[in-house]
Amino acid sequence: MTERFFELAERAAHKGAPRLIGGDERAFARIAATLAAEVDRTRRALDEARRVRASWGQAAVQRDAEVRRLEAHLRVLRRVRADLALGRMDVAGIGSRTWIGRIGLADEDGERVLVDWRTPAATAFFAATPATPLGLARRRRYRWAHGRVIDYWDEALDPGVDADDLVLEADSAFLRSLGEHRSGRMRDVLATIQADQDAIVRADAHGALVVDGGPGTGKTVVALHRAAYLLAAEERIREGGLLFVGPHEPYLAYVADVLPGLGEEGVVTCTLRDLVPEGAGAQPETDRAVAALKASPRMLDAVRRAVAAWERPPEEPLEVGTPWGGAVADAAAWAEAFAAADPASTHDDARDEVWAALLEVLAEQIDEEEARPEAVRRALARDEALRSAFGRAWPVLDPAGLVADLWSHPALLRRCAPWLAEDDVLRLQRTDPRAWTESDLAILDAMRALTGEPEAVRQRRRREAAVAAERAGRNRVVDELIAGDDGEGLVALLRGADAQRSLLDEAALPAPTPDALRGPFAHVVVDEAQELTPMQWAAVLRRCPSGSLTVVGDRAQARAGFAESWEERLRTVGVRSVRRRTLGVNYRTPEEVMAEAEPVIRAALPDAAVPVAVRTSGVPVHHGSPDELAAVLTAWLEREQEGVACVIGAPSPVADPRVRALDPVAAKGLEFDLVVLVDPAGFGGGVRGAVDRYVAMTRATERLVVLGR
């Protein structure tokens, strides 16, 4: 064995004796060799899959799917080295050892050298405690950096275990790791997932599971690991897809490496802004009263009425002529056609259903025996007066235009939202109705869900026309071939409908652009869920009809207040099956910071569930004046060669990539070694101001500086 996998930090040098780590070194060498062989095997399989000639039909679909699968697997394999290994568990009595990893690996003989952390066989590694050892005698967790183990943490789970080759410490590697420097990305914490967190990660996905916990309790860690676990553990979710909704773009960038590092690339991530095209340019809603009106679930009724206002049959009967006689599109005919619309269809999809039903109703009025029904319907469909009348009765709608109409036509808004007071109607009007704000986005999404997307309709119709043209051309060729056949040869098989369909190369036809966020998804994870309004919840549930949700949040961090329970909030928006799990230990924020942050939130929310901090930094909170900002940052940068800092409440006067400037909302879900609050009193009063101050303070993992009152 030439490669060594341990490069212990100075504080852990006493752990480097061969009797302590020799078995691990041999295991890592085996893992590295198996990994290299798996990379080679996957690369060769990918090359072979790419050489398969399949240009159309099911063969092409299968080939492309296999290429994508192998490419994803190869990306995961190339991202890791021997640091795939998270730790080791020793079974009591028989002394066998099992290494737990980010992914599973087996050697060429099929013997398992690494067990995937998501499998049932790995559960004991995370869930065992001295009180409940689950059959384990001991456990070792590794701390990796740059492909080498820099520290490890041993635990004796069986009091009678021989501890000669263990290093037992009161100060665990886990607690030490909490105080290490942060970077711009979330750190890898899989090896140190705690038993209470792992139980939530592995909970089943039936109904809604609420993960309730204060700052630093690992809610986001649990949410991300749960997403990766569910995709591996539940076929329904793997096939139906999983959507992860984060609070803002800095958060998504911060956690971007976590899921790939867990061996999972199948999660779709987004913010609520991303759900509609208008989200990219939407501005904050500065008027809280307007934001509250738009967040009301009654806005869904206004959206429905706005769509229904464009589904109006003509009042006057229309006579339509054909070569076989006439028909009358009267009130009864229109009513029967309108009734054919599937309630589950969007307005634009139902338009085709209503048009087809109208032609059928009118064709039935023509009693000419020689007229073929399809010929009659084609003749009716060519009538310009009928087409024009139908276009007015059930037009293609622009969802954004309909929402803009609500904000620019008071009479329309009064008609669609009759419960609004006159002052509220006028408050919702604006000079530029398409100057979208964040409060508009959920309404736009609801409108699209009812109307459909005009571009999707146009794409579908272009595809249908292309299919028809392609089929007509194929049929001409088939007819010529059949005409020259004696009826007994293979060409006669072309008369079969299945054979003729197989000739159509649909892969070459115009295809609709898929909306990756439209869903439906089998499961949705929502982080910072305490901030969602009823309209935003409607947008989430629209993408997850099954109600299979992981809801992650903290009622004490809700800027708009959160008086009811999680169960009450979710049932109000239509989620019936709700379970709640609580995380009460703050692993991130030092005691010194929490001692100052707790009174801030309790002044506004006396019953706030403030988590208990488990570590100290030894650094007291510093109070000063705003003119100290530059000096504080400069001194920290000179003293600390690693880590990241964040200024909250003011621009940063220091141009350094390790220093960021964010507002309290954009800082949610993130963590920094140093947090500097500037003029926290300026964050405002009431619950919103207290929450912003509390959130900002608890982003600190080491040091907090408060400049101002």
VOGU-3710 file (C-alpha; in Angstrom, 3 decimals, decimal comma):
1> mterffelae> 0,000/0,000/0,000  1,691/3,191/-1,194  -1,024/5,811/-0,652  -1,782/7,062/2,829  -5,221/8,418/3,627  -4,599/9,927/7,065  -3,039/13,356/7,414  -4,102/14,176/10,941  -4,173/17,761/12,133  -1,729/18,705/14,862
11> raahkgaprl> -4,379/18,495/17,570  -5,176/14,914/16,471  -1,600/13,680/15,952  -1,893/11,284/18,918  -4,510/9,336/16,950  -2,092/8,266/14,228  -0,703/5,024/15,709  -0,906/2,053/13,268  -2,970/0,014/15,742  -5,573/2,809/15,674
21> iggderafar> -5,804/3,502/11,954  -4,188/0,574/10,139  -7,511/-1,145/9,449  -8,958/2,076/8,101  -5,974/2,630/5,804  -6,459/-0,800/4,275  -10,212/-0,234/3,905  -9,670/3,119/2,196  -7,170/1,599/-0,225  -9,745/-1,021/-1,150
31> iaatlaaevd> -12,454/1,622/-1,533  -10,176/3,715/-3,768  -9,380/0,710/-5,996  -13,049/-0,252/-6,245  -13,977/3,336/-7,054  -11,374/3,504/-9,828  -12,695/0,253/-11,311  -16,273/1,552/-11,150  -15,260/4,777/-12,899  -13,594/2,762/-15,656
41> rtrraldear> -16,565/0,404/-16,024  -19,046/3,295/-16,160  -16,948/5,208/-18,698  -16,782/2,184/-20,983  -20,530/1,568/-20,625  -21,178/5,217/-21,485  -18,999/5,014/-24,593  -20,907/1,922/-25,712  -24,281/3,562/-25,071  -23,288/6,611/-27,111
51> rvraswgqaa> -22,328/4,379/-30,042  -25,777/2,766/-30,193  -27,507/3,853/-33,412  -31,122/4,803/-32,661  -32,509/7,935/-34,278  -36,206/7,587/-33,510  -38,881/5,742/-31,596  -38,657/3,878/-28,310  -35,102/2,716/-29,005  -33,910/6,328/-29,149
61> vqrdaevrrl> -35,754/7,172/-25,916  -34,185/4,208/-24,110  -30,724/4,959/-25,488  -30,916/8,609/-24,397  -32,187/7,660/-20,939  -29,318/5,217/-20,462  -26,781/7,826/-21,589  -28,181/10,359/-19,108  -28,129/7,804/-16,288  -24,517/6,823/-16,948
71> eahlrvlrrv> -23,421/10,452/-17,310  -24,984/11,325/-13,946  -23,404/8,286/-12,268  -20,001/9,141/-13,720  -20,262/12,749/-12,466  -20,933/11,466/-8,948  -18,030/9,008/-9,082  -15,582/11,607/-10,364  -16,564/14,074/-7,657  -15,362/11,848/-4,841
81> radlalgrmd> -12,304/9,858/-3,838  -11,701/7,693/-0,793  -13,508/10,418/1,160  -16,656/8,623/0,120  -16,360/6,963/3,532  -18,277/8,733/6,293  -17,452/6,360/9,089  -17,274/2,831/10,420  -19,505/0,773/12,657  -18,430/-2,363/14,539
91> vagigsrtwi> -21,096/-4,946/15,318  -21,187/-6,157/18,925  -20,165/-9,733/19,617  -18,945/-10,809/16,168  -16,601/-7,853/15,656  -17,430/-7,332/11,975  -16,874/-3,872/10,534  -18,953/-1,993/8,002  -17,922/1,242/6,318  -20,699/3,729/5,527
101> grigladedg> -20,386/5,973/2,467  -22,065/8,617/0,362  -22,771/5,949/-2,239  -22,581/2,163/-2,188  -19,681/0,281/-3,786  -19,106/-3,420/-4,400  -15,926/-5,034/-5,710  -15,755/-7,254/-8,807  -16,780/-10,274/-6,720  -19,903/-8,475/-5,574
111> ervlvdwrtp> -18,667/-8,010/-2,008  -19,867/-4,747/-0,476  -16,940/-2,480/0,427  -19,052/0,601/1,155  -22,713/0,793/2,242  -24,839/3,672/0,925  -25,857/5,927/3,836  -29,483/5,889/2,649  -29,963/2,118/2,875  -31,552/0,364/5,876
121> aataffaatp> -28,205/-1,334/6,541  -26,713/2,077/7,410  -29,482/3,219/9,777  -27,708/2,108/12,945  -24,644/4,231/12,103  -26,710/7,403/12,520  -29,365/6,278/15,008  -27,346/4,303/17,589  -26,738/5,903/20,987  -25,126/4,552/24,181
131> atplglarrr> -28,642/4,124/25,581  -29,848/2,366/22,412  -26,781/0,881/20,656  -28,828/-1,039/18,038  -26,376/-3,925/18,100  -23,247/-1,792/17,639  -20,193/-2,035/19,861  -18,563/1,158/18,597  -18,640/3,788/15,931  -16,014/5,931/14,239
141> ryrwahgrvi> -16,720/9,090/12,214  -14,135/10,627/9,876  -13,345/14,264/9,227  -11,948/14,707/5,673  -10,188/17,626/3,976  -8,582/17,575/0,531  -8,893/13,795/0,271  -7,274/13,019/3,626  -8,632/12,249/7,093  -7,620/15,149/9,332
151> dywdealdpg> -9,457/13,909/12,421  -11,793/11,185/13,601  -14,165/10,639/16,492  -14,633/7,329/18,312  -17,611/6,294/20,407  -17,967/3,193/22,571  -21,634/2,223/22,396  -21,248/-1,016/24,380  -19,876/-0,474/27,940  -18,010/-3,771/27,783
161> vdaddlvlea> -16,184/-3,086/24,518  -12,402/-3,334/24,337  -11,236/0,257/23,901  -7,534/-0,368/23,225  -7,850/0,708/19,592  -10,263/3,592/20,272  -9,558/7,229/21,134  -12,373/8,407/23,369  -12,701/12,145/23,957  -15,004/14,338/25,984
171> dsaflrslge> -14,656/17,062/23,327  -16,017/15,347/20,234  -14,878/15,953/16,700  -18,481/16,877/15,988  -18,535/19,770/18,445  -15,095/20,946/17,301  -16,265/20,939/13,694  -19,111/23,320/14,539  -16,608/26,045/15,296  -14,529/25,662/12,147
181> hrsgrmrdvl> -14,376/28,426/9,560  -17,220/28,729/7,068  -16,975/29,370/3,336  -19,375/30,559/0,661  -20,930/27,067/0,465  -22,613/24,877/3,069  -20,131/22,520/4,695  -20,373/18,752/4,441  -22,053/17,488/7,604  -23,302/14,051/6,580
191> atiqadqdai> -20,841/12,188/8,806  -22,078/14,056/11,881  -25,838/13,877/11,390  -27,348/13,381/14,840  -29,818/10,664/15,778  -32,802/13,038/16,109  -32,003/14,583/12,744  -31,550/11,201/11,064  -34,936/10,008/12,336  -36,548/12,930/10,491
201> vradahgalv> -34,473/12,317/7,365  -35,711/8,715/7,181  -39,371/9,354/8,059  -41,856/8,192/5,431  -43,230/10,627/2,877  -46,964/10,167/3,458  -48,695/13,508/3,946  -46,904/16,603/5,230  -43,995/16,358/7,658  -43,228/19,641/9,421
211> vdggpgtgkt> -39,650/20,074/10,651  -39,949/22,809/13,270  -36,814/24,292/14,763  -35,106/27,528/15,652  -31,862/28,981/14,310  -28,908/26,616/14,033  -30,871/23,428/14,723  -29,976/21,896/11,357  -33,347/22,293/9,627  -31,763/22,932/6,236
221> vvalhraayl> -29,324/20,056/6,724  -32,262/17,767/7,475  -34,248/19,073/4,494  -31,409/18,464/2,029  -30,518/15,025/3,357  -34,183/14,063/3,449  -34,518/14,995/-0,229  -31,581/12,751/-1,135  -32,857/9,940/1,075  -36,414/9,951/-0,289
231> laaeerireg> -35,224/9,804/-3,892  -33,250/6,665/-3,098  -35,728/5,046/-0,734  -39,106/5,600/-2,411  -39,660/4,549/-5,999  -42,788/6,705/-6,215  -40,746/9,827/-5,535  -37,843/8,763/-7,738  -40,220/8,295/-10,674  -42,471/11,283/-9,952
241> gllfvgphep> -39,705/13,764/-9,146  -38,805/15,923/-6,147  -38,892/19,732/-6,014  -36,877/21,670/-3,418  -38,078/25,251/-2,834  -35,629/27,623/-1,125  -36,195/31,199/0,061  -33,874/33,093/-2,292  -31,010/32,764/-4,783  -28,142/33,260/-2,279
251> ylayvadvlp> -29,557/30,316/-0,333  -29,663/28,070/-3,417  -26,059/29,024/-4,245  -25,046/28,312/-0,646  -26,482/24,767/-0,645  -25,674/23,948/-4,294  -22,920/21,427/-3,488  -24,780/19,469/-0,835  -27,062/17,247/-2,891  -24,414/16,288/-5,497
261> glgeegvvtc> -22,091/15,512/-2,589  -24,723/13,132/-1,256  -24,696/11,255/-4,548  -27,953/12,799/-5,763  -28,457/14,930/-8,860  -32,161/14,283/-9,383  -33,562/17,139/-7,273  -35,096/20,174/-9,000  -34,331/23,324/-6,976  -35,942/26,742/-7,248
271> tlrdlvpega> -37,285/29,743/-5,385  -40,905/30,871/-5,474  -39,811/33,589/-7,916  -38,767/30,937/-10,416  -42,256/29,469/-10,737  -43,385/32,138/-13,222  -41,441/33,979/-15,964  -42,262/37,353/-14,404  -40,386/36,408/-11,224  -36,988/37,409/-12,601
281> gaqpetdrav> -37,895/41,083/-12,779  -40,373/41,361/-9,918  -39,692/44,055/-7,331  -40,492/43,920/-3,597  -44,021/44,962/-2,640  -43,447/48,124/-0,629  -47,070/48,589/0,489  -47,821/46,046/3,226  -51,567/46,556/2,871  -51,374/45,704/-0,828
291> aalkasprml> -49,208/42,680/-0,071  -51,761/41,435/2,481  -54,648/41,845/0,021  -52,818/39,913/-2,703  -51,782/37,168/-0,280  -55,385/36,400/0,699  -56,699/32,998/-0,448  -59,798/34,830/-1,706  -57,650/36,044/-4,595  -58,063/32,539/-6,028
301> davrravaaw> -61,798/33,306/-6,390  -60,951/36,576/-8,133  -58,711/34,708/-10,573  -61,446/32,164/-11,327  -63,981/34,900/-11,972  -61,556/36,765/-14,232  -61,182/33,648/-16,396  -64,883/32,815/-16,344  -65,662/36,333/-17,573  -64,142/35,326/-20,937
311> erppeeplev> -66,217/32,164/-21,298  -69,449/33,699/-22,624  -71,679/32,115/-25,303  -73,206/34,458/-27,905  -76,643/35,816/-27,080  -77,958/35,666/-30,659  -78,398/32,407/-32,625  -76,142/31,873/-35,644  -77,124/29,950/-38,768  -74,344/27,887/-40,347
321> gtpwggavad> -74,623/26,386/-43,824  -73,055/23,221/-45,286  -73,466/21,416/-48,657  -75,889/19,044/-46,905  -78,028/21,595/-45,119  -77,923/24,141/-42,349  -77,556/24,126/-38,580  -78,288/26,717/-35,888  -75,886/27,551/-33,075  -78,471/28,694/-30,548
331> aaawaeafaa> -78,373/28,998/-26,752  -79,021/25,287/-26,257  -76,217/24,288/-28,662  -73,743/26,620/-26,971  -74,783/25,401/-23,507  -74,264/21,757/-24,510  -70,861/22,577/-26,008  -69,744/24,550/-22,953  -70,814/21,687/-20,684  -68,370/19,384/-22,495
341> adpasthdda> -65,375/21,207/-21,022  -63,505/18,981/-18,564  -63,382/20,800/-15,178  -59,786/19,587/-14,794  -58,694/21,184/-18,089  -57,200/24,650/-18,357  -59,200/27,272/-20,215  -57,035/26,901/-23,320  -57,140/23,099/-23,282  -60,899/23,149/-22,726
351> rdevwaalle> -61,190/25,441/-25,742  -60,438/22,501/-28,045  -62,934/20,336/-26,141  -65,698/22,945/-26,447  -65,003/23,533/-30,153  -65,148/19,787/-30,885  -68,385/19,475/-28,905  -69,924/22,447/-30,718  -69,171/20,919/-34,121  -70,667/17,617/-32,962
361> vlaeqideee> -73,840/19,291/-31,701  -74,283/21,197/-34,962  -73,461/18,144/-37,124  -76,231/16,205/-35,403  -78,725/18,780/-36,699  -77,883/17,804/-40,316  -79,868/14,688/-41,241  -78,465/13,980/-44,715  -77,870/10,231/-45,100  -75,079/10,611/-47,642
371> arpeavrral> -73,107/13,044/-45,526  -70,242/11,510/-43,610  -70,057/12,962/-40,064  -66,389/13,919/-40,383  -67,086/15,717/-43,671  -69,933/17,650/-42,067  -67,743/18,655/-39,134  -64,991/19,834/-41,496  -67,485/21,919/-43,414  -68,815/23,480/-40,216
381> ardealrsaf> -65,297/24,190/-38,980  -64,533/26,142/-42,154  -67,410/28,581/-41,583  -65,794/31,946/-40,822  -68,805/33,331/-38,960  -68,881/30,327/-36,644  -65,134/30,478/-36,049  -65,355/34,181/-35,272  -68,260/33,683/-32,873  -66,407/30,896/-31,102
391> grawpvldpa> -63,279/33,052/-30,866  -65,288/35,669/-29,005  -67,087/33,093/-26,847  -63,966/31,215/-25,725  -60,812/33,132/-26,720  -57,202/32,150/-26,102  -56,219/34,084/-22,980  -53,007/35,806/-21,910  -52,693/35,065/-18,165  -50,367/37,990/-17,467
401> glvadlwshp> -52,706/40,276/-19,377  -55,662/39,174/-17,266  -53,809/39,958/-14,021  -52,750/43,315/-15,457  -56,410/44,022/-16,235  -57,307/43,520/-12,569  -54,761/46,174/-11,535  -55,813/48,684/-14,200  -59,622/48,356/-14,471  -61,395/49,022/-11,156
411> allrrcapwl> -64,754/47,896/-12,550  -63,304/44,489/-13,490  -61,694/44,074/-10,061  -64,986/44,965/-8,360  -66,746/42,324/-10,460  -64,132/39,626/-9,780  -63,548/40,480/-6,090  -66,863/41,863/-4,818  -65,764/41,435/-1,193  -63,117/44,167/-1,513
421> aeddvlrlqr> -63,843/47,551/0,020  -63,735/50,475/-2,389  -60,524/51,777/-0,797  -58,905/48,372/-1,342  -59,990/48,281/-4,994  -58,352/51,649/-5,576  -55,258/50,691/-3,555  -54,658/47,719/-5,876  -54,739/49,847/-9,019  -51,438/51,083/-10,496
431> tdprawtesd> -50,351/53,149/-13,456  -48,176/50,398/-14,936  -50,200/47,215/-14,434  -47,304/45,017/-15,614  -44,776/46,450/-13,157  -44,789/43,131/-11,354  -44,062/42,824/-7,658  -43,293/39,759/-5,559  -46,916/39,743/-4,347  -48,142/39,359/-7,931
441> laildamral> -46,224/36,160/-8,632  -48,524/33,708/-6,855  -51,525/35,354/-8,548  -49,831/35,030/-11,934  -49,156/31,377/-11,198  -52,791/30,789/-10,245  -53,942/32,509/-13,430  -51,642/30,343/-15,575  -52,922/27,225/-13,842  -56,463/28,131/-14,932
451> tgepeavrqr> -55,818/29,529/-18,407  -52,872/27,482/-19,593  -49,900/28,998/-21,385  -50,669/30,569/-24,790  -47,258/29,595/-26,153  -47,846/25,988/-25,100  -51,129/26,014/-27,039  -49,385/27,390/-30,116  -46,608/24,792/-29,830  -49,116/21,973/-29,474
461> rrreaavaae> -51,023/23,124/-32,537  -47,835/23,460/-34,571  -46,922/19,934/-33,512  -50,376/18,608/-34,393  -50,157/20,260/-37,826  -46,664/18,833/-38,361  -47,843/15,363/-37,308  -50,774/15,596/-39,721  -48,523/16,703/-42,584  -45,956/14,009/-41,797
471> ragrnrvvde> -48,659/11,346/-41,601  -50,197/12,461/-44,916  -46,816/12,177/-46,619  -46,186/8,739/-45,138  -49,659/7,587/-46,176  -49,001/8,548/-49,778  -45,835/6,441/-49,789  -47,620/3,553/-48,095  -50,477/3,718/-50,623  -48,024/3,543/-53,514
481> liagddgegl> -46,217/0,567/-51,983  -49,465/-1,265/-51,277  -50,772/-0,576/-54,776  -47,753/-2,343/-56,271  -47,998/-5,342/-53,943  -49,889/-8,577/-54,628  -51,505/-8,431/-51,199  -49,530/-11,380/-49,863  -46,120/-9,856/-49,287  -44,696/-7,932/-46,342
491> vallrgadaq> -45,780/-4,612/-47,843  -49,364/-5,608/-47,091  -48,538/-5,289/-43,418  -48,336/-1,534/-43,988  -52,125/-1,484/-44,077  -52,059/-1,990/-40,280  -52,598/1,126/-38,163  -49,822/0,159/-35,719  -47,345/-0,255/-38,558  -48,291/3,099/-40,044
501> rslldeaalp> -47,905/4,802/-36,663  -44,448/3,278/-36,283  -43,381/4,908/-39,538  -44,004/8,346/-38,086  -40,734/9,774/-36,697  -42,138/11,923/-33,909  -38,662/12,638/-32,561  -38,067/14,814/-35,617  -41,248/16,859/-35,101  -41,510/20,169/-33,212
511> aptpdalrgp> -41,716/19,348/-29,506  -43,173/21,531/-26,749  -40,646/23,099/-24,409  -41,077/21,383/-21,055  -41,661/23,561/-17,994  -39,471/21,824/-15,441  -41,179/23,579/-12,544  -44,782/23,035/-13,597  -44,946/19,544/-12,111  -46,652/17,636/-10,820
521> fahvvvdeaq> -43,966/16,345/-8,451  -44,257/13,337/-6,182  -42,769/15,263/-3,250  -41,955/18,902/-2,495  -39,582/20,221/0,178  -40,104/23,840/1,280  -37,462/25,561/3,418  -38,182/28,772/5,400  -41,826/27,772/4,986  -43,016/30,063/7,775
531> eltpmqwaav> -42,933/32,947/5,276  -45,317/31,484/2,690  -48,654/33,223/2,183  -51,843/31,282/1,427  -51,491/32,167/-2,264  -47,900/30,923/-2,285  -48,980/27,697/-0,586  -51,556/27,280/-3,343  -48,728/27,525/-5,904  -46,750/24,825/-4,046
541> lrrcpsgslt> -49,710/22,474/-3,652  -50,572/22,910/-7,319  -47,262/21,176/-8,040  -47,836/18,400/-5,512  -51,433/17,156/-5,703  -50,600/14,198/-3,453  -49,815/16,520/-0,522  -46,511/14,688/0,093  -44,476/17,523/1,606  -41,525/18,272/3,848
551> vvgdraqara> -42,198/21,660/5,454  -39,199/23,246/7,168  -39,370/26,410/9,222  -39,526/28,309/12,486  -42,663/30,164/13,555  -40,488/32,614/15,520  -38,766/33,673/12,282  -41,988/34,601/10,439  -41,768/38,292/9,497  -45,539/38,586/9,093
561> gfaesweerl> -46,253/36,771/12,362  -47,387/33,197/12,903  -49,952/33,032/15,687  -51,511/29,647/14,895  -49,879/26,240/15,008  -48,276/24,582/11,985  -51,157/22,148/11,855  -53,709/24,984/11,769  -51,774/26,942/9,139  -51,426/23,995/6,794
571> rtvgvrsvrr> -54,999/22,813/7,191  -56,136/26,326/6,287  -54,391/26,051/2,921  -55,711/22,546/2,250  -53,125/20,162/3,723  -55,012/17,585/5,785  -52,416/15,034/6,911  -49,826/16,857/9,044  -47,116/15,485/11,351  -44,648/17,668/13,232
581> rtlgvnyrtp> -41,105/16,963/14,440  -39,175/19,456/16,568  -35,442/20,207/16,635  -34,497/22,016/19,833  -30,671/22,052/19,902  -28,790/24,951/18,339  -25,533/23,542/16,943  -24,493/26,690/15,045  -24,909/29,782/17,194  -22,629/30,163/20,259
591> eevmaeaepv> -24,113/30,720/23,717  -22,660/34,224/23,779  -24,691/35,224/20,712  -27,889/33,447/21,769  -27,789/35,207/25,137  -28,207/38,501/23,270  -30,543/37,247/20,553  -33,105/35,523/22,793  -34,351/38,704/24,557  -34,731/40,395/21,164
601> iraalpdaav> -37,264/37,868/19,902  -38,986/37,293/23,241  -39,743/41,012/23,528  -42,044/40,631/20,528  -42,928/36,924/20,826  -42,786/35,833/24,482  -43,616/32,212/23,619  -41,000/31,875/20,843  -39,366/28,429/20,780  -35,728/29,479/21,184
611> pvavrtsgvp> -33,315/26,534/20,824  -30,607/25,748/23,362  -27,045/26,448/22,220  -24,607/23,571/22,881  -21,281/25,328/22,489  -19,443/28,512/23,392  -17,045/30,540/21,293  -15,354/32,377/24,131  -15,922/35,621/22,227  -18,337/38,135/23,790
621> vhhgspdela> -20,670/40,166/21,594  -19,110/43,537/20,797  -21,220/46,711/20,804  -20,081/49,909/19,132  -21,025/52,714/16,778  -21,567/52,489/12,994  -18,373/54,445/12,273  -16,372/51,444/13,532  -17,537/49,253/10,626  -14,456/49,557/8,420
631> avltawlere> -12,106/49,048/11,354  -13,971/45,951/12,572  -13,869/44,309/9,141  -10,233/45,212/8,477  -9,107/43,872/11,839  -11,000/40,614/11,314  -9,580/40,101/7,805  -6,045/40,650/9,102  -6,540/38,312/12,054  -8,450/35,505/10,309
641> qegvacviga> -7,019/33,991/7,153  -10,099/31,848/6,582  -13,834/32,224/7,005  -16,526/34,590/5,759  -18,131/37,709/7,195  -21,436/39,437/6,521  -22,535/43,026/7,057  -26,277/43,237/7,632  -27,942/46,634/7,464  -25,366/48,621/5,473
651> pspvadprvr> -23,056/48,357/2,450  -19,634/46,914/3,159  -16,868/49,552/3,114  -14,299/46,805/2,476  -13,862/45,242/-0,958  -12,954/41,668/-0,150  -14,479/38,410/-1,468  -14,734/37,103/2,082  -17,070/39,919/3,120  -20,684/40,103/1,950
661> aldpvaakgl> -23,405/42,692/2,537  -27,004/41,466/2,781  -30,306/42,547/4,231  -31,918/40,350/6,920  -34,242/38,670/4,414  -31,433/37,658/2,044  -29,345/36,399/4,992  -31,974/33,847/6,010  -30,725/30,272/5,867  -27,044/31,333/5,638
671> efdlvvlvdp> -24,230/31,327/8,197  -21,040/33,353/8,657  -18,035/33,358/11,002  -18,496/37,062/11,662  -21,786/38,979/11,502  -21,817/42,769/11,824  -25,218/44,373/12,407  -25,361/48,038/11,527  -28,149/50,127/13,082  -30,387/47,161/13,951
681> agfgggvrga> -33,010/49,568/15,323  -33,444/50,726/11,745  -34,818/47,302/10,822  -38,184/48,535/12,121  -40,545/47,838/14,977  -43,088/45,216/15,858  -42,786/41,545/15,027  -41,184/42,180/11,631  -38,358/44,280/13,059  -37,738/41,875/15,950
691> vdryvamtra> -37,644/38,872/13,599  -35,199/40,635/11,275  -32,868/41,435/14,174  -33,147/37,894/15,574  -32,474/36,283/12,208  -29,506/38,573/11,519  -27,896/37,958/14,914  -28,220/34,177/14,730  -26,349/33,914/11,417  -23,092/34,163/13,412
701> terlvvlgr> -21,151/30,971/14,102  -18,263/32,619/15,978  -18,443/36,374/16,458  -21,231/38,990/16,517  -20,678/42,755/16,382  -23,596/45,171/16,872  -22,939/48,728/15,705  -25,745/51,044/16,751  -28,721/50,871/19,076
//
